[in-house]
Amino acid sequence: MMRGLLLAVAVCGSLMLSACGQGGDARRTGIDLQQALGGGDTAGFARALAPRPFVFPADYGPHLHFRTEWWYFTGNLHDTQGRPYGFELTFFRVALDPHKPTGASRWLTNQLYMAHFAVTDVPAGRFFARQRFVRGALGLAGARARPFRVWTGDWSVRGGANGGFPWRLYAADKQAALELALKPGQGVILNGDRGLSRKGSAPGDASYYYSMPRLAATGSLRLGGRTLKVSGTVWLDREWSTSALAPEQIGWDWFALRLSDGSDLMFYRLRDRGGSTDSHSAGTWVSPRGRVEHLGADAVKIDVLNHWDSPRGGRYPARWRLRVPELGLNLEVQPLLADQELDLAVRYWEGAVRVRGTRAGSPVSGDGYVELTGYAGKRPARR
């Protein structure tokens, strides 16, 4: 949903190229999400105003006339012993100005790229997260449709010459490395009104938004000195926009769930300052046969069953009951690990979850990812 707007514009728009490019510790800036996203100058950028055709492979690639976009991969994996793991690999593009600066230097650019890489090591009870900021100059970072590729240094997703599958994901750091081949499942799902996802009442407070919930994944995961063969399913969220949170919106709860009957549920609950559900909250349900049904703010009932207190400050929901009465869905969603908080330039929780429940009275199970923003509180004082 609006994650790229929040994370990339809030961070990079506040820190600008100097801090991001220098690798400064953005965690010390204390970025306030609503302050960073409270409007801003959108002149010169394209806006998401009406439904438009989606064309592939062009729409796998970048949309440089919009201010922000992202390629958001989350996956639930298992090794050959059946042990579970989760990962997030996300690429954000941010245009700091509608026009590329003029001058002779090859370093000049109006494009900034950010990437997040996180791994949930469930058997060891550990969580790992890293980020990168890279200028979109000199080939250091970028995005293109033909051949399809998005990269920040050597972290990348790339496809064939015409954007074809398999796509290949790669990211590595000292603690973890991921290399996966992705093949399509049921194809592209358009969210909202034919791919136009409205986030507010004002014209242009929207994004173009599609998902690919069931990309089949095979490859390897390195954790410390161990390299594991893994397989599983990956969810891609693909979105571009030139928008900001409305003044009354402080964060969201985003659910991306795959069920054992072959259906998929995505729902984002936008929260206002009083903690209520904003009327622009929405979601998408995909039936086992591929039928798509769009869900309004009132269609999904969410009850928080537990909480987790971050040692870094803030309190997050930690277990949920989701009910969609018109679909006969009654689900309980539980994190695989309590602490899956990314303590990065913007602190937020995003983690692998398991699902148990019923659909039309029949048992279902599943997995997926949940993202929580706007819950991080002030850090505890050091003693």
PyMOL commands that set and color helices and strands:
alter all, ss='L'
color gray80, all
select helices_A, chain A and resi 3-22+26-29+33-37+58-60+325-327
alter helices_A, ss='H'
color red, helices_A
select strands_A, chain A and resi 68-79+84-95+111-121+126-135+141-144+149-152+155-158+167-172+176-183+189-190+196-198+206-223+226-241+249-259+264-272+282-286+292-295+301-309+315-324+329-335+341-343+347-359+362-372
alter strands_A, ss='S'
color yellow, strands_A
deselect
rebuild
show_as cartoon
